[in-house]
Amino acid sequence: MVLRSGHEAVVRVAVATLWARPEAVRPVDGPALSSRTDIAGWISGMSSDQRVGDCVLSQLLLGERVLVEEIRPDGWVRLVAVEQPAAKLDPRGYPGWLPLEQLAESTGPDEAPSGPVLVVAATVTRLHAAPAGPVVLPGVILGTRLTGAGPARSGWRPVRVPGHGKPLWVAEGHLSPAPTRLPSAVEVLTVACRLRDVVYVWGGVSAYGIDCSGLVHLAWRRFGVRLPRDADDQAAATMPVPLGAECPGDLYFFARPGRRVHHIGIVTARPGPQGHRRMLHACYTQRRVLEEPMPADRTATLVGAHRVAL
C-alpha cells in the first residue's frame, strides 16, 4: 500500500477510531488498533471511566474518506476525516490520528468501481468471503456505504470493499439502496431509537459505543445527510425553532452560562403541560443511550431546540 501526504485514502476496517495523538493510546486500546478491529471487544474490555477518556476523538466507518497529512515511520497517520465536518477544528473535516494499516488507497474518479451504492441498514452486520461463508470483516455498522458488485445470490449480495481484491458478501436483508430522497425527522428518530441502551463511549460513533453527538451524526448519516461531528458544530449547522414548537426528531442543545454547547438530545415527543419534555440521548452520567423525561439538571442548561433544515 502506498499512501502519500496530501492525497486521499479510505478506511479499510469496519470501524476505525480517531485518536488525539499516538502517545495517548493505552494498553486497553489494543483491539481498536489492529488491521481487523474488534470494537465490541475493545469497549467491553474497558471500565466505564476508561470509556470516557479524552484520547478518542471520533470514529470512522468502512470506506470513509480521509485526507492524509503526515505518515510517521512508526505506522501512524495524521489525517483529516473529510466526511465529518468540524468547523472549529479544521474547515476540511475532523483532524486526528489512525494506524496506517487501517487505511487503503483511494481510487480516483476514473478508477472507482462502478455499481449501485448500498447502505447498511442493519444495526450491525458482517462481510463474508462467500455466501454464508467465513466471516472476513465483522462489526460493520449501520450507515456504512458499500458498492454493489453484482446481483444477489440466495439472499446474499456481493459488495466491493476497500483493501480487498475480491468482492465480499453480505446478507441482502441488511442492505438498502442509497437514499434518493431526504428523510423525515421521524425516520431519523426511529433509527436513533434502535441504539437505545448502547453504552456511552466518548468519541464513539458505532452501535457498540457512542456519544451524544455521535448518535445524532450516525442517525442522519444512515440517510446520507452529513451533519457535523460535535454538538456545538451541530448547533451552528441547524435551524433554531422556538421552545414549545419542537417536534419529534428535532434536537435539544445544552450549555452552561457563558460556555459553548456541550450536549445534544433528540426530541421524542411534543412538549407536555408545564413544558415537560422527553428526549433520546447518549447520557454521560448514566453511561448509555436512553429515552427519558428531561431531567432537571438538563432543563437548567437547555439553551434551545433546533431542526435539521433540509
N, C-alpha and C positions, 0 to 999 in steps of 0.2 A: 504494500500500500504506500503510495506516495502522496502525502499531503503537503501543501505549501502555504506559507503565510500569505494572507491576502486573498485566498481562494476559499470557496465554499466546500463544505463536507456535509455528510448526513450521519445521523445516529444509526448504528447497526445493531444495537441491543434493544430489548423490549422497553426498558426504562433506564435512562442514564441520569445520574444525579449530578447536578451542577454544584461545584464546591467553591467556597470563598477563596481558598488557596490550597495547594497541595499539602502544605505543612499542617493544615487544620485537620487532616484525616486522622481518625482514631483507630485503634485496633479492632473495635467492634464493627467498623465500616467495611471490612473485607468483602462480604457478599455483594456489596454495591459497586465494587471496583473492578470486577473481573470482566473477561470478554463474553461471559454469559451470566449476566447479573441475576441475582436471587433477591429481589426486593422484598418478597414476603419473608424470607429467612432473615434478611437484614433487620427489618422492622421488628420481627418477633424476638430477635436477639438483643434488642435494646431495652433499657429501662425507660420509664416514662420521662425521666429527666433527660436522658440521652436523646430522646426523640425531639427535644426542643432546643438542641444546641444550635448555635449560630454558624456552624461550619457549613451547613447546607443552605444553598440559595434558592434552588428550584430543581425541577426535574424535566427531562426532555423525553419525548416518545419516539419510538422506532420510526425512522425516516425523516425526523425533524431536521431542518436545515440549520447549519451554523456557519459563521464566518471565522476562519482560522486566523488568529492574531500572532501567536507565538507557539513554537514547538520546542519543548525543553529536551535535553539529552536523556533525562530520566523517564521520558514517556508521558509527560503531562502536556496538555494543550490549553493555552489561554485562548478563549473564543468569545464570540457574541452569538447568543441564541436569537436569531433574527425573527423567529415566529412568536416570540414572547416580548411584546412591547414593554419598555421600561424607560420612559422619557427622562426621568430624573437621573438615571444612571448612564444611559447611552442612547442617543436617538436611533441607533441601529437595532437595538434589542437588548436582551439581558446578558451582561458580561459575567464570566466565571471560568472555571477550570474543569476539564474532563480528562480521564485517561485516554491516551491515543488509541488504544486497541478497541475503544467503544465507538470509533468513527470509521466511516468508509468514504472513499472518494465520491464526489457528487458528479453525476453525468451532466454534461451540458445539454442545452435545448435540442441540439441535433442528434444527441446520443441517447436521450431519455427514452426508456421503454414505452411503447405505446400500449394502450389498453384502458379499459374503464377504471375510473378512480372509485375505490370502495372504502368504506369507513367501518371500523369495528364498532358494532352496536351492542355487543355483549359487554358486560362489566369487565370481564377478563376472558381471554381465550389463549389458545396455544397454536403454534405453527408446526406442521408435521412434515417429515421427509416424503411421505406418500399418503394417499387417502387412508385414514385410520392407522397410519404407520408411526414410526418412532417420533417422539417429540424432539424438535430441533430448537425451538425458541418458545419457552413457556412465559407466562406472565405478560402477554401483550394486552394493552389497556384500551378501554373504551376511548373512542375518538381518534385512534391511530388510523392513518390513511395508508392504503396499500393499492398497488396497481394490479388489476386482474391480468392473468397470463393465459387465459383460455377458458373454455366452457366448464361448467361444473360436471363432476362425475360422482354419481352415487351419494349426493349430498355433501360433496367436498369441492372446494374451489381452489384452483391454483393461483398463487399470487407471487409477484416479484418482490424480493426483499433485499435491501442494501447489504452488501457483503456476502451474498450467496449467489453463486453462479446459476444454480438451477432453481426453478420455482419451488416454493413450499406450499403446503396445503392447509386450509383452514375450513372448519365446519361452515357450510354455506349459510346456515341459520344464524351465525354470529356476525354476519356482514350485512350492510345495507349499501345501496348506491350512494355516492356522494350527493348531498342535498342539492336540489335545483331551485329551492325556494328558501326564503328566510323563515326561521322558526317563530312560533309564538312564544311568549314568555312562559306560558303554562307548560308547553312542551319541554322547555329547558328545565323548568322546575321539576317535572316528572323524572327527567334523567338525574338531576341532582339528588332527588329523594332516594334513588337506588343506592346512593352512597351513605345512607344513614347507618350509623354505628361503625363506620370506618374510623380507625384510630387517628388521632391528631399527630402529624409529623410536620415540624417547621420546615417549610420549603417543599413539602410533598405535593405531587400532582399525579397521584395514582389511586387505584382502587384498593391499595394496601395501606396507604397512609397519605394524609392530605392536610393542608392548612386552609384557613378561611378564604383567602383569595384564590388559592389553587382550586377549591371547589367550584367557585364561580367561573374561573378561567376554563376548567375542563368541561363543565356542563355546556357552556356556549360553544366551546371548540368542537364538541360532538356534532354540531350542526354547521361547522365551517365558519363560525363567527370568531374572529380573533380579538379578544379583549386583552388589555394589559395584564401583566402577571401579578402586580402588587395592588393592595387595596386602595392606596392613595391615588395611584395612577388610574385605577378603575373608576374612582370617583370623578376624576378630571375628564374621563372619556365618556361619561354617561350624562343623561339629562335629568336635572332635578325636577321633582314633582312635589307639590305641596303635601306636607304631612297631613294625613287624613284622606288623601286621594290615592294612596298607593294600592296596588292590586297584586294578587299572587304572581310571583315571578319577578317583581320589581326588587330593588336592592336597598337595604338599610346600611348606612355608614355611621361609624362611631369614632369619636375623637375626644381627647381630654382638652380642657381650655388651653388655647394658645398652641396646641400641638397638631401635627398632621394626622390624617385618618390612619387608624391602626387596626380596624376590624371591619368586617363586612358580613352581612347575613342576607339570605334570600327570603323575601316576604312569602308567607304561605297562606295568609288569609287577610281579608279586608279588616281594617281596624274595628274593634268592637266598642261597646259602650265604655265611656271614660277613657277612650284611647288605648284600650288593651290591644296588644299586638302579638303576633306569632311569627316565628322565623325558623328557617333551617340554616344551620351554620356549623362550621368546624370550630368547636369550642376549646380554647386553650386550657381553661381551668378544669374542664371535665375530660379533656384529652380524647374527644371523639366527636363525630358528626351527630348532631341531634336536632330534632324539631321540637320546639317548646314555646311556651309563652315567653315574651321578652322579659328577662329578669330585671329587677330594679336597678342593679348596677349598670346594666346595658341601657336601660331607659335614661339613666342620668347622663350618659355620654352619647346619646343618639343625636346626630347633627343633621340628618336629612335622609330622605328617600329619593332614589334615582331610578331611572328607566333606561334600558338599553335602547337607543334610538336607531331603528333600522331603516 
